[in-house]
Amino acid sequence: MSYWNEKFKIKNLEFPRFVSGPLDGVTDSPFRKVVRDFSKDELLYTEMRHVACVHNQKDKKAISFCATERPLNFQFSANKVDFIKEVCEKVLQKGVDSIDLNIGCPARNIVSSGSGSALMGDIPRLKQILSCFRENLEDIPFTVKMRAGFKEVNAVDTAKLVQDYGADAIAIHPRLQSQKFAGVPDYELAAEVKKTLDIPVLFSGGIVNFQDAKIVYEQTGVDGFLIGRGMWGAPWKLKELAQNALGKEFYVDKTVILQCALKHLDNQIDFYGTNGLYSFRKHLPYYIKGMPFSGELRKLVFSTASVDKVKEYMASFLG
């Protein structure tokens, strides 16, 4: 069996090579449900949520999901050990398959709080947080998403530390915090991390088609691929990648795009109520990107507060 046919293991669980990564404001429950129409067994990440936010229930939707979205990896950020025990219990009671700690987010507000990639520049604090998560997860797989480093590259040493503190897999986005999403990812660094660790290593950053994944695998030998921005407006992306990896073509026509967009809109309304339409507006441009009528359709959708009108406009352009 070839590499692309095989699954990779996180602790006692097996998953296909392509994973839906966390993308704030995108990979929420309504979107994950559409992804499941195409990909039944792939691991999906939730959006990142701070432990204090979940503990204080400032975002009650953060832990609202259903069994059909599993296997599901719930992603946390943290800047201290407070509330970790309580939120782990809360999320595990809801039913997830693994817990992830994000020490790679480059966003200014996250970094300024001492969370995300700032932890790669604060190793004593990182050790405390890693230890607290691991001791409160018992046999549940624990994963960590990281970067090349904060201000300086220290991914190899940090990855060793993360493994030593009990993580069952890591995902690496091999750019520094200061690079955000610009520049070419450091494939050599990802390869060195993979060579150093005994646990699975997933690659994150810039993979939008199978050719990207193939190049990354050939240069790094990683175990799997975290697809983030490539999923936006393309809930079929994991299936597309899996089919292409097997040498098969995959194509979605306007009818499939319309069906996905309409279902996504319905899911948004069910989940967010009256705010569902407004939150859907950021998704529509990605569904129709590159189409000749995309600008006109966007204007129409953004000009109405009627869900029925939005559906009518989408059907007239995509039907």
WOVENSUL-V217227 format. One record per pair of residues at least 6 apart in sequence whose ideal C-beta (glycine too) atoms are under 7 Angstrom apart, sorted by the first residue. I is the first residue (numbers start at 0). J is the second residue. D is the distance in Angstrom with one decimal. If there is no record, write none. Layout:
i:j:d
I:J:D
I:J:D
This chain:
i:j:d
3:16:6.5
3:244:3.9
3:245:6.4
6:13:4.2
6:14:5.7
6:15:5.7
7:14:6.2
7:16:6.5
7:199:5.2
7:222:4.2
7:223:5.0
8:199:6.7
9:97:6.5
9:140:4.8
9:142:6.6
9:167:5.2
9:168:4.5
9:199:6.0
10:140:4.1
10:167:4.4
12:70:6.9
12:96:6.3
12:140:6.1
14:41:6.4
14:42:4.5
14:70:6.7
15:40:6.0
15:41:5.2
15:241:6.2
16:223:4.7
16:224:6.2
17:41:6.2
17:223:7.0
17:224:5.4
17:226:6.0
17:237:4.8
17:240:4.7
17:241:6.0
18:41:6.2
18:42:4.7
18:201:6.4
18:223:5.8
18:224:6.7
18:225:5.2
18:226:6.8
19:26:6.2
19:34:6.0
19:41:6.5
19:43:4.4
19:44:6.2
19:226:6.0
19:230:5.6
19:237:6.1
20:44:5.2
20:203:5.9
20:225:3.8
20:226:5.8
20:227:4.1
21:44:4.2
21:45:6.4
21:46:5.6
21:47:5.2
21:74:4.9
22:227:5.0
22:228:6.5
22:230:6.7
22:231:6.7
23:46:5.1
23:47:6.3
24:281:6.9
25:231:5.4
26:44:6.4
26:45:6.9
26:46:5.7
26:230:6.8
27:46:5.9
28:63:6.0
28:64:4.9
28:68:6.4
28:270:5.8
29:263:6.2
29:266:3.4
29:267:4.8
29:270:4.9
30:234:6.5
30:263:6.5
31:43:5.2
31:68:4.6
32:67:6.5
32:68:6.5
32:266:5.4
33:234:4.2
33:259:5.7
33:262:5.6
33:263:5.1
33:266:6.7
34:43:6.4
34:234:4.5
34:237:6.8
35:67:5.6
35:68:6.5
37:234:6.4
37:235:4.6
37:237:6.8
37:238:4.1
38:237:4.2
38:238:5.2
41:237:5.0
42:70:5.0
42:72:5.8
43:68:6.3
43:71:5.6
44:72:4.8
44:74:5.4
44:99:6.5
45:71:6.5
45:73:5.0
45:74:5.5
47:74:4.6
47:76:5.4
47:101:5.0
47:104:6.3
48:58:6.5
48:61:4.5
48:75:6.3
49:76:4.9
49:77:6.8
49:114:6.5
50:75:5.4
50:77:4.7
50:82:4.6
50:83:5.6
50:86:4.9
51:82:5.7
52:58:5.4
52:61:6.6
53:61:5.6
53:62:6.3
53:86:4.6
53:89:6.7
54:82:3.9
54:85:5.6
54:86:5.2
60:270:6.9
62:89:6.6
62:90:5.8
62:93:5.3
64:71:6.5
66:94:6.6
69:94:6.9
69:96:5.8
70:96:4.3
71:95:4.9
71:96:5.7
72:95:7.0
72:96:6.6
72:97:4.5
72:99:5.1
72:142:6.4
73:90:5.0
73:95:4.6
73:98:5.6
73:99:6.8
74:99:4.2
74:101:5.5
75:86:7.0
75:98:6.8
75:99:6.9
75:100:5.7
75:101:6.9
76:101:4.9
76:104:6.4
76:109:6.3
76:114:4.3
76:115:5.7
77:83:6.3
77:100:6.8
77:114:6.2
77:128:5.2
78:112:5.3
78:113:3.8
78:114:4.4
80:127:5.5
80:128:6.0
80:131:4.3
83:131:4.6
83:132:5.9
83:135:6.1
84:135:4.8
87:98:6.5
87:135:4.4
87:136:6.0
90:98:6.9
91:139:6.4
97:139:6.2
97:140:3.9
97:141:6.9
97:142:5.8
98:132:6.8
98:136:5.7
98:139:6.1
98:141:5.6
99:142:4.5
99:143:6.7
99:144:5.9
100:128:6.9
100:132:5.8
100:143:5.0
101:115:6.0
101:144:4.9
102:115:6.7
102:116:6.4
102:118:4.3
102:119:5.6
102:125:6.5
102:143:6.1
102:144:6.9
102:145:5.0
103:115:6.6
103:116:5.3
103:144:5.0
103:145:4.6
103:146:4.1
103:172:5.4
104:115:3.2
104:116:6.0
105:115:6.8
105:116:5.4
105:176:4.5
105:179:5.0
106:115:6.6
109:115:3.9
110:116:6.1
110:117:4.6
110:176:6.5
113:121:6.8
116:146:5.1
116:149:5.2
116:176:4.1
117:149:6.1
118:124:6.3
118:125:4.4
118:128:6.9
119:145:6.5
119:146:6.4
119:148:5.4
119:149:4.5
119:153:6.3
119:157:5.5
120:149:3.4
120:150:6.0
126:164:6.7
129:161:6.5
129:164:3.9
130:164:5.9
132:141:6.0
133:141:5.8
133:164:6.0
133:165:3.8
140:167:4.5
141:165:6.3
141:166:5.4
141:167:5.6
142:166:6.2
142:167:6.2
142:168:4.6
142:169:6.6
142:170:6.9
143:161:4.8
143:166:4.8
143:169:5.0
144:170:4.5
144:203:6.9
145:154:6.5
145:157:6.2
145:158:6.9
145:169:6.1
145:171:5.5
146:172:5.2
146:174:6.1
146:175:6.5
146:176:6.1
147:154:5.0
147:173:4.8
147:174:5.5
147:175:5.1
147:185:5.8
147:188:5.7
148:154:5.8
148:175:5.5
149:176:5.1
150:177:6.8
152:175:6.7
152:188:6.8
154:171:6.3
154:173:6.8
154:188:5.6
154:192:5.6
155:191:5.5
155:192:5.7
155:195:5.7
158:169:5.8
158:192:4.8
158:195:6.5
158:196:5.8
159:195:6.3
161:169:5.8
162:196:5.4
162:197:6.8
162:198:5.4
166:198:6.5
167:198:5.9
168:198:5.3
168:199:4.2
168:201:6.7
169:198:6.7
169:200:5.8
170:201:4.0
170:203:4.9
170:225:4.8
171:189:5.5
171:192:5.6
171:200:6.4
171:202:6.6
171:203:6.5
172:203:4.2
172:204:4.4
173:184:4.7
173:185:4.0
173:188:4.6
173:189:4.7
173:204:6.6
174:182:6.3
174:184:5.8
174:185:7.0
174:204:6.5
184:204:4.5
184:205:5.9
186:215:6.7
186:218:4.3
186:219:5.6
189:202:5.7
189:219:4.4
189:221:6.4
190:218:6.3
190:219:4.3
190:220:6.3
192:200:5.9
193:200:4.5
193:219:5.7
193:220:5.2
193:221:5.4
199:222:4.0
199:223:6.7
200:221:5.0
200:222:5.7
201:221:6.2
201:222:6.3
201:223:4.5
201:224:6.4
201:225:5.0
202:215:5.1
202:219:6.1
202:221:4.4
202:224:5.4
202:225:6.8
203:225:3.9
203:227:6.5
205:211:6.6
206:212:5.3
206:215:6.6
206:224:5.4
206:226:5.8
206:229:6.0
207:229:3.9
209:240:5.4
209:243:3.7
209:244:5.6
212:224:5.2
212:240:6.4
215:221:6.6
215:224:6.9
226:236:5.9
226:237:6.7
229:236:5.6
230:236:5.0
231:285:4.7
232:282:6.3
232:285:2.5
232:286:4.6
232:288:6.4
234:259:5.7
235:251:5.7
238:249:6.7
239:249:4.3
242:249:4.2
243:249:6.1
253:317:4.8
256:286:5.7
256:317:6.1
257:313:6.1
257:314:6.6
257:317:3.8
257:318:6.2
259:286:7.0
260:283:6.7
260:286:4.7
260:313:5.9
261:310:6.2
261:313:6.6
263:279:6.7
263:282:6.3
264:279:5.0
264:309:6.8
267:275:3.7
267:278:5.6
267:279:4.6
268:275:3.8
268:276:6.8
268:306:6.4
271:278:5.7
276:304:6.9
276:306:5.5
276:309:6.5
280:300:6.4
280:301:6.1
283:297:6.6
283:300:5.8
284:293:6.9
284:297:5.9
287:293:4.3
287:296:6.0
292:316:5.3
296:312:6.2
296:316:4.9
299:312:4.6
300:309:5.3
300:312:5.8
303:309:6.3
